[in-house]
Amino acid sequence: MDSVLRLCDIAPGEKCTVSGLTATGAMRRRLLDIGLVEHTPVYCIGKSPGGDPSAYLICGAVIAIRAADAATVLVER
């Protein structure tokens, strides 16, 4: 079984699957609303030149997520 990582640990070009969220409140609701639910595949498309935010392909849409928020998304490779 693969180890659990955070979404912010995924490098551009890598694919992962959501295994859970640690976010609470409004941020948890937002992440769920954009499709970050358990078993959803996510592709890291790229990172901005400064490294934050990163772009992810989620359910057919490219979404930019800050590293602090991506750290609350648990994923598996």
CYANA upper distance limits for C-alpha pairs under 8 A (distance plus 0.5 A):
  2 ASP  CA     76 GLU  CA      6.57
  2 ASP  CA     77 ARG  CA      6.89
  3 SER  CA     76 GLU  CA      6.77
  3 SER  CA     77 ARG  CA      8.19
  4 VAL  CA     19 SER  CA      8.25
  4 VAL  CA     74 LEU  CA      6.89
  4 VAL  CA     75 VAL  CA      6.16
  4 VAL  CA     76 GLU  CA      5.57
  4 VAL  CA     77 ARG  CA      8.41
  5 LEU  CA      9 ASP  CA      7.07
  5 LEU  CA     74 LEU  CA      6.15
  5 LEU  CA     75 VAL  CA      5.69
  5 LEU  CA     76 GLU  CA      6.51
  5 LEU  CA     77 ARG  CA      8.47
  6 ARG  CA     10 ILE  CA      7.90
  6 ARG  CA     70 ALA  CA      7.33
  6 ARG  CA     71 ALA  CA      5.71
  6 ARG  CA     72 THR  CA      7.27
  6 ARG  CA     73 VAL  CA      6.05
  6 ARG  CA     74 LEU  CA      5.10
  6 ARG  CA     75 VAL  CA      6.09
  7 LEU  CA     70 ALA  CA      5.60
  7 LEU  CA     71 ALA  CA      6.41
  7 LEU  CA     72 THR  CA      8.11
  7 LEU  CA     73 VAL  CA      5.97
  7 LEU  CA     74 LEU  CA      6.66
  7 LEU  CA     75 VAL  CA      6.44
  8 CYS  CA     54 SER  CA      8.49
  8 CYS  CA     67 ALA  CA      6.01
  8 CYS  CA     68 ALA  CA      8.45
  8 CYS  CA     70 ALA  CA      5.50
  8 CYS  CA     71 ALA  CA      5.87
  9 ASP  CA     71 ALA  CA      8.42
 10 ILE  CA     14 GLU  CA      6.79
 10 ILE  CA     15 LYS  CA      8.19
 10 ILE  CA     16 CYS  CA      8.13
 10 ILE  CA     44 CYS  CA      7.16
 11 ALA  CA     44 CYS  CA      6.91
 11 ALA  CA     46 GLY  CA      8.17
 12 PRO  CA     43 TYR  CA      8.34
 12 PRO  CA     44 CYS  CA      5.29
 12 PRO  CA     45 ILE  CA      5.83
 12 PRO  CA     46 GLY  CA      5.19
 12 PRO  CA     47 LYS  CA      7.34
 13 GLY  CA     43 TYR  CA      7.28
 13 GLY  CA     44 CYS  CA      6.10
 13 GLY  CA     45 ILE  CA      6.40
 13 GLY  CA     46 GLY  CA      7.76
 14 GLU  CA     43 TYR  CA      6.40
 14 GLU  CA     44 CYS  CA      6.23
 15 LYS  CA     41 PRO  CA      7.49
 15 LYS  CA     42 VAL  CA      6.24
 15 LYS  CA     43 TYR  CA      4.96
 15 LYS  CA     44 CYS  CA      7.02
 15 LYS  CA     77 ARG  CA      7.02
 16 CYS  CA     41 PRO  CA      6.26
 16 CYS  CA     42 VAL  CA      5.86
 16 CYS  CA     43 TYR  CA      6.96
 16 CYS  CA     75 VAL  CA      6.62
 16 CYS  CA     76 GLU  CA      5.99
 16 CYS  CA     77 ARG  CA      4.91
 17 THR  CA     38 GLU  CA      8.12
 17 THR  CA     39 HIS  CA      6.03
 17 THR  CA     40 THR  CA      5.95
 17 THR  CA     41 PRO  CA      4.90
 17 THR  CA     42 VAL  CA      6.40
 17 THR  CA     75 VAL  CA      5.82
 17 THR  CA     76 GLU  CA      5.80
 17 THR  CA     77 ARG  CA      6.85
 18 VAL  CA     36 LEU  CA      7.09
 18 VAL  CA     37 VAL  CA      6.92
 18 VAL  CA     38 GLU  CA      5.55
 18 VAL  CA     39 HIS  CA      5.69
 18 VAL  CA     40 THR  CA      5.87
 18 VAL  CA     41 PRO  CA      7.01
 18 VAL  CA     42 VAL  CA      7.77
 18 VAL  CA     73 VAL  CA      7.58
 18 VAL  CA     74 LEU  CA      6.50
 18 VAL  CA     75 VAL  CA      4.86
 18 VAL  CA     76 GLU  CA      7.04
 19 SER  CA     37 VAL  CA      8.25
 19 SER  CA     38 GLU  CA      5.51
 19 SER  CA     39 HIS  CA      6.62
 19 SER  CA     73 VAL  CA      8.35
 19 SER  CA     74 LEU  CA      5.91
 19 SER  CA     75 VAL  CA      5.45
 19 SER  CA     76 GLU  CA      7.02
 20 GLY  CA     37 VAL  CA      7.55
 20 GLY  CA     38 GLU  CA      6.21
 20 GLY  CA     73 VAL  CA      6.68
 20 GLY  CA     74 LEU  CA      5.52
 20 GLY  CA     75 VAL  CA      7.43
 21 LEU  CA     28 ARG  CA      7.76
 21 LEU  CA     72 THR  CA      6.25
 21 LEU  CA     73 VAL  CA      5.19
 21 LEU  CA     74 LEU  CA      6.24
 22 THR  CA     28 ARG  CA      8.27
 22 THR  CA     72 THR  CA      5.44
 22 THR  CA     73 VAL  CA      6.90
 22 THR  CA     74 LEU  CA      7.94
 23 ALA  CA     27 MET  CA      6.70
 23 ALA  CA     28 ARG  CA      5.35
 23 ALA  CA     69 ASP  CA      8.33
 23 ALA  CA     72 THR  CA      5.75
 23 ALA  CA     73 VAL  CA      7.91
 24 THR  CA     28 ARG  CA      5.34
 24 THR  CA     29 ARG  CA      8.26
 25 GLY  CA     29 ARG  CA      7.03
 26 ALA  CA     30 ARG  CA      6.70
 27 MET  CA     31 LEU  CA      6.67
 27 MET  CA     69 ASP  CA      8.29
 28 ARG  CA     32 LEU  CA      6.69
 29 ARG  CA     33 ASP  CA      6.53
 30 ARG  CA     34 ILE  CA      6.85
 31 LEU  CA     35 GLY  CA      7.14
 31 LEU  CA     36 LEU  CA      6.04
 32 LEU  CA     36 LEU  CA      5.52
 32 LEU  CA     37 VAL  CA      6.29
 34 ILE  CA     58 ILE  CA      8.03
 35 GLY  CA     40 THR  CA      7.86
 35 GLY  CA     58 ILE  CA      7.04
 35 GLY  CA     59 CYS  CA      7.01
 36 LEU  CA     40 THR  CA      6.87
 36 LEU  CA     58 ILE  CA      7.92
 36 LEU  CA     73 VAL  CA      8.39
 40 THR  CA     58 ILE  CA      8.26
 40 THR  CA     59 CYS  CA      8.24
 41 PRO  CA     58 ILE  CA      7.52
 41 PRO  CA     59 CYS  CA      8.27
 42 VAL  CA     56 TYR  CA      7.00
 42 VAL  CA     57 LEU  CA      6.24
 42 VAL  CA     58 ILE  CA      5.77
 42 VAL  CA     59 CYS  CA      8.29
 43 TYR  CA     56 TYR  CA      5.97
 43 TYR  CA     57 LEU  CA      5.55
 43 TYR  CA     58 ILE  CA      7.51
 44 CYS  CA     54 SER  CA      7.88
 44 CYS  CA     55 ALA  CA      6.60
 44 CYS  CA     56 TYR  CA      5.01
 44 CYS  CA     57 LEU  CA      6.92
 45 ILE  CA     54 SER  CA      8.13
 45 ILE  CA     55 ALA  CA      5.86
 45 ILE  CA     56 TYR  CA      5.80
 45 ILE  CA     57 LEU  CA      6.99
 45 ILE  CA     62 VAL  CA      8.49
 46 GLY  CA     54 SER  CA      6.28
 46 GLY  CA     55 ALA  CA      5.81
 46 GLY  CA     56 TYR  CA      7.78
 47 LYS  CA     51 GLY  CA      5.85
 47 LYS  CA     52 ASP  CA      6.95
 47 LYS  CA     53 PRO  CA      6.76
 47 LYS  CA     54 SER  CA      4.65
 47 LYS  CA     55 ALA  CA      6.57
 48 SER  CA     52 ASP  CA      6.19
 48 SER  CA     53 PRO  CA      6.45
 48 SER  CA     54 SER  CA      6.54
 48 SER  CA     55 ALA  CA      8.46
 52 ASP  CA     66 ARG  CA      6.27
 52 ASP  CA     67 ALA  CA      6.52
 53 PRO  CA     64 ALA  CA      6.47
 53 PRO  CA     65 ILE  CA      5.87
 53 PRO  CA     66 ARG  CA      4.76
 53 PRO  CA     67 ALA  CA      6.53
 54 SER  CA     64 ALA  CA      5.91
 54 SER  CA     65 ILE  CA      6.13
 54 SER  CA     66 ARG  CA      6.96
 54 SER  CA     67 ALA  CA      7.73
 55 ALA  CA     62 VAL  CA      6.80
 55 ALA  CA     63 ILE  CA      5.99
 55 ALA  CA     64 ALA  CA      4.81
 55 ALA  CA     65 ILE  CA      6.95
 56 TYR  CA     62 VAL  CA      5.91
 56 TYR  CA     63 ILE  CA      5.78
 56 TYR  CA     64 ALA  CA      6.78
 56 TYR  CA     65 ILE  CA      8.02
 57 LEU  CA     61 ALA  CA      5.99
 57 LEU  CA     62 VAL  CA      4.96
 57 LEU  CA     63 ILE  CA      6.87
 58 ILE  CA     62 VAL  CA      6.77
 58 ILE  CA     63 ILE  CA      7.48
 65 ILE  CA     69 ASP  CA      7.02
 65 ILE  CA     70 ALA  CA      6.68
 66 ARG  CA     70 ALA  CA      6.60
 67 ALA  CA     71 ALA  CA      6.47
 68 ALA  CA     72 THR  CA      7.75
 69 ASP  CA     73 VAL  CA      7.93
